[in-house]
Amino acid sequence: MSKIFKAIGHLFRKFGHFIDKKIILPVTKFFVGISNKFKNNGKGFEKIITKKPGLIIVSLIVAIGVFFYADTRTTSLIETSAEVLYNQPISATYNEEAYVVEGLPKTVDITLIGRRSDVYLAKQLPTNDITVDLTGLEPGVHEVNLNYKKALSSVEYKLDPSVATIVIYEKVSEEKELNYEVINKDKIDAKLMVDDVKLSTDQVYIKGKEATLNEVASVKALIDLENLVDPKVGSQELKNVKLVAYDNKGKKVNVEIVPSNVTATVEITSPQKEVPIRVIPENYDDIVFGKAISNITSDVTNVTIYGSQDKLDDITYIPVYVDVSDLSEDKKYSITIKRPSGVRAMSTDSVNVTVSLGNETTKEFDDIYLEYENLADGLVVQAVEQNSTTVKVSVKGVQNVLSNMDPTTIKAYVDLEGLGVGEHEVPILVEGQDLRAKYSSLTTRVTLRITEQN
């Protein structure tokens, strides 16, 4: 009731402001203007408006003007108008613990029809009393009327829609295991990672109609790292973690979940490992003729890498590739370090490399044992010729590199991947630990016999 009085008071205040602005103020300005215009003949004008006939005439003119203006405004206030209130919420009454209702719209549009003044007043009053009473309805299909509690009887209210066809289902429940999914991992420092999550419960109940529950494949707690106040190494607690149900395709399923949220304890770690940088020259054969690499230096020799521990365990060095095509003199390179798969962050992302050249010489190494790689299980291999178990390797580089080279750092091998029983002629490959040199076998191919293991 108090809201109605407030609305009426507001209407009268606006009307008073209107009278003051549109009538009193203009009339006052009118007479002041006339007075100023006839200030030289002020006495004559004063005589006119102080005499009874003159005063009657002036009053009559003003009264007629006020009448016509007020009549126009009154007509405007009493003429019929219509306005639409969009997206007004609906309130349904039913046993939410026992039933699920589908087909009921969440909002309706209300059209207000009546005198302009009444429509204006109705808009100021509460308009969220749109209800539908489903109490006593059994499971099945029903057509129900949407009701609106009218604030003013002088205004006609029309709802769109005014009728809804709904389906009522019995609500059933099912216990589900609760898992978790970490989201927004990029919102915390790349050096940090979630090692473990403990939830306040590992079981939840899902509720809804039976057909919908059958669609649920999993229920997950969404661990949003963006909600961590101060992410750092150690335990962090997240409250009111949202729970979501998914089908077997990862699509959200709309069911009730009890509880609707949980508390999660997030264990944050920062696994790290220091490994050396290994500069690897590419296109070494394209260096200018007669030259070889005498030295390779970098301003960064080691780098700290961050990531999951199992990924870090597999990394022994970080490769940095330098293209030395057409290199004819000493040169400095600024290189961006490519982050290996599984590495989230590195202590540095770039390195400056200097490649120095010298005159090329050649040295041969005898009796380098020939190794076999990628032989399939259950097979054995041997050289067709007995003297094919070792090879002679030619190494090209500058004199001081070749003089200090250890033959055990040279590896000659053949790749047997995909080869089966029989004789095969395969190329001989050579590589060495010192990347300042170039390696090749004087015997380029070898014939091998592969047989089944007894």
N, C-alpha and C positions, 0 to 999 in steps of 0.2 A: 504494500500500500504506500509505503514511504517513497518508493521509486516513482509511483504515479504522481504524487504531490510534487516531487522534485521536477518531473518532466513538465507539469503544468506551470510551475513557477518559472522554469526556464523559458517556456513559451511566452509568458507575460513579460518577462524581462526583455526578450527580443522585441516584443510589440512596443513596449515603452521606448526602447532605443530607436525603433523605427519612427515613432511619432515625433520624437525629439529631433531626429536627423532630417526627416522629410517635411515636417510642417512648421514646428516652432522656430527652428534655426533659419529656414528660408524666409519666413514672414518677418522675423526680426531684421534680417539683412535688408529686406525690401524697404521697410520703413526707415532704417538708418540711411539707406541710399537716397531715398526721396528727401530726407532731411538735409543731407549734405548738398544735394542738388539745388535745393531752394534755400540755402543758408543765408543768401543775401536778402531773400524775402521771407525770412523766418517768421516774422510776425504775421504775414498774410497766410502762410501755411498753417500756423498755429491757430489762427482764427477759424480756418476751414474745419480742422479736425476737432476743435473744441465746441463748435456750434452743433446743436442737436441734429439738424438735417444732414450736415456733412458727415458726422460720426455714424449716422444710420447707414448712409450710402457705403462708406468704407467697410463697415461691419458686414453689410449684406454681400459685398463683393468677396470678402474673405470667407464668409460662411459658405457661399455657393462653391468656391474653389475647394474648400475642405470637404464639402459634401461629395462632390464628384470624385475627388481623389480617394476618399474613404470608401465610396461605393465600389470603385474599381478594385481596390484591395480586398474588400469583403467578398466580391464575386470570385476573385482569384482564390480566396481561402475556402469557399464552400463548393467550388466546382470539383467534380469527380476526377481522381487521378489514380494511377497504379504504379507500384514499384515492386521490384523483385529482390528478395534476400537470398543470395546464393549459398549453397553448401552448408546448410544448417544440419547439425549432427542429430542422429536418431538414438534414442535410448530404448533398449529392449529389456523387458522383464521376463525372465525364465530361470529355471534351475540350471545354472552353468556347470554345476558339478555332475549332472546326470545327462545333459544333452548337448549336442552340437547343432548349430543353426547355420544353414547356408542359403544364399539367395537374398538376404536382407541387405538393402543398400545402406551404406554408412552415412550418407547425407541426402537431403532433399532440398529443392528450391521452393521458397514460399513467395507467392504473389499477394501483395496487400492492395485491396481495392476499396476506395471510399473517398470522403472529402479530403482535400489536401491537408487540412489541419489535423484531421484524425490520423491520416497515414503518417504524417510527420511525428505525431505523438506515439503512435504504435512502434515506430522504428526505435524510439528511445527506450522502450520497455524490453524486458528479457524475451528472447525469441528462440530459446534452446529447449523448450518443453515439447519436443516432438517425440511421442512415445508409441510403443506397440506392446501390448500385453499378450504374451504367449503362454501364460500360466494355464495349465490344464490341457494343453495340446499334446497329443500322443505323437510318437515317431511317424513320419509320413510327409505327404505334400499338403500344404495349406495355403489358402489365399487370405491375407490379413490386411486390415485397414490401418493406415498410419494416422494417428490422432494428434491434434494440436490444441493446446490449452490457450484459447483466445484471450488476449490481454484487453481488447476493446470490443464490445459487442457491435459497435457502429462500423467496424471495418470487416470486410469479407476476406477470408484467408483461403487460398487455394494451394494445395501441396502438389508438387511434381517430383516423383510419382506419389499418388495418394494410396495406392494398393501395391502390395508386394506378394509374389509367389515364393514361398520358402519351403525348404526341406529340413525336417527335424530328424536327426540321427541320435541313437543312443551313444553316449560317450563311453569308450573303453580305455583301459590303460595297459601299459606294457613296460617292463623294466628293461633298460638298455645300459650297456657299458659306455662310460664316458671317456673319450679320448681328447687330445688337444691338438691344435694347429697353431704354430707361431706365424704371425703376420707382421708386415711392416718391419722386416729385419733391417732394411736400409735406413731406418730412422734412428739407429744407434750407431756409435763409433764402429767402423769396419773392423777394428782390432778386437771387438768384443763379440761373443757369440753365446747363445743359450745352450748350456750343457745338459740341463735337466729341468723338468717342470713337475711339481707335485700339486695335485688338486685337492681341495677340501673334501671331495667325495669322488668315487670312481663309478658310481651307479646313479642313474636318474630314471624317472618315470616319464614316459611320453603319453599324452592323452589326446583323444580325438575319435573320429569315426574309424571303424575297423579297416575300411579300404585304404584310408590315408596312412594308418599306422603300418600297414603292410608294405608301403613304399619306402619307409625309413630304413636305410642301410647302416647309418652311423649317426652318432651325436657327438659334436666336438665343442670344446671350449676354445674360443678364439683368443689366443694370447697376443694382444696387441702391444708391441714393444713401444709404440708411440705414446702409450699411457704411462710409461715408467717415468717417474719424477726426476730421478738422478741415476741413470744407468751406469753402473760400474761393476767391477769384479766383486762377487759375493752374492748373497741372497737378497732378492727384491720381492716384495709382496704386492700383488695386484688384486684389488677387491672388485666385486660386481662384474666379474668376467662373463661376457655374453655367451650363451649356449645356442647352437644352431643344429638343426637336424638336416641330413642330406640323404638323397636317394643314391642308388648305385652308379649314377652318372655324375655325381657331384652337384646336383641341382638341389636348392633349398626346398624343404618340405614344411608346409605350414601346420605345425602341431603345437599343442601346449606342452611345455617341458617343466617338470617339477623336480628340483628347484629351478627357477628361471635363470639363476646366475650362481657362480661359485667364487671362492677365493683361491688364487693360485700363488704358489711360492716358486719364483723363477731363479734358478741358479745360473749366474753369468760367470763365464771364464774367459781367459785370453790366452789360448795356446799359442806358443811362438817358438821359433827355431832360427838360429843363425847359420847360414850356409854361404859358401863362397860363390863369387861371380866367376863364370867361365866364359871368356871372350872367344867366340868361334868365328874365324874368317870364312866368308862365303865367296864362291867363284875365285878360289885361289889360282886355278889354272889360267885365269884371264889377266893375271898381273903381267906387266910389261916383260918381254923376253929378257932373260939373263938376270932377273932380280928375284929375290926371295925375302920373306919376312925375317928380320933379325930380332925384333923385339915387339911385344904387345904389352902395353901398360894401361891401367885405368885408375881414375881417382877414387874409385870405390872398389874394395876387394871383397867385402862381405856385406850381406844384407840380412836383416831380420824379417822373417815372413810370419804371417798370422793366418790361422785357419783351423779347421778341424784337425785333431791330433792324428787321425789315421791318414789324412792327406799329407800332413807334414812329414810323417815317418817315411813316406815314399820319395821324398825330395832330398837329393844329396848336393845339388848345386843349382844355380840359376843361370841358364844360357843367355848370352848376349851376342847377337849375330851382327857381324860387320861385313858389308859388301865391299870387297877390295878389287872389284872389276876395274881394269885399266889403270891400276895404281902404279905410278912411276917414281914417286918420291914419298918421303915421310908425310903423314897426314893425321890430323886430329878429327875425331868424330864425336858428335853429341847424340846419344842414343837413348830412346825411351825403352825402359825395361818392360818386356811383356810379362804380365802376371800369369804364372802357371795355373792350370785348372785346379780349383779347390782352395786357392790362396785368396783370402779376402782383402789383405792389405800387406804392404811392404814398407820398410823403414825409408826407402828411397825409390823413386820411380824413374830416375834417369842416371846416366853415367857418362863420363867423358873418357874416350878411348884414344890412345895414340898408337899408331902402327908405324914402325920404322923398317926401312928396307936395307938390304945389303946385296953383295954379289952372290949369285947362285952357284953352288957346287953340288956334286953327286957322290953318294957313298952307297956301297952294296953290302947287305947283310945276308950271310948264308944260313941255311938250315933253320929257317923259321917254321915251326911246326904248324901244319894245316889243321885247323879246327872245323868241326861240323856243327851247324846250328839249325834248329827247328826241324829236327828229324821226328817223324810221327812215332807215337808209342807202338811198341811191338815190332819195330824194324831195326835192322843193323846195317851199317854202311862200311865199305872198305874201298880203297883205291884199286882200280884194275891193274895199274902198274905199281910195282913195289916202291919205286923211287919217287912216287907222287905223294908221299906222306909229309914231305917238307918242301919248301920253296925258297928261292932266292928273291929278296926284296930290294928294290932300288929306292933310295930316299934322297930327295932334293931339298936343299936348304942352304943357309949360310954356313961358313966353315965352323964357327964356334958351336953352333947348334948340333951339327953332325958329329963333331969330335966328342961331345959329352953325352951322346945318345946311348941309352941302355937298350940292347936288343930285346930284352924281356918286355919292354914297353910297346913292342910292335906286335900286332895281331894280324895273322892271315887266316881267312875262313871262307867257307862256302855256305850259302843259304839253301837249305833243302826243303823249305816250306812247300807243301803241296805235292811233293814227289813221292811216288809209290815204288813197289817192287820192280826191279829192272836196272838197266844201265842208263846213266844220264851224264851228259857232258854239261858241266856248269862253270860259270865264271868264278875266278878267284878274286876275292875282295881283300883289301889291306887297309888298316887304319892304325894310327899311333897316338900315344898320349900327348906328345908334343905337337901342338897345332901350328907351330911355326914352320913345319916341314910338310912335304908332299910325299905320299907313299904309293908304290905300285909294285906288282909282282912281275918278275921277268917271264914267268910262265902264266899266261893269262887265263887258261882254261884247264880243267882236269876231268877225266872220266871216272865215274864212281859206280859201284855196283851196290844196289840196295836189295836186301833179302829179308825174309821174315825171321823173327827171332825164334830159336828152338826152345 
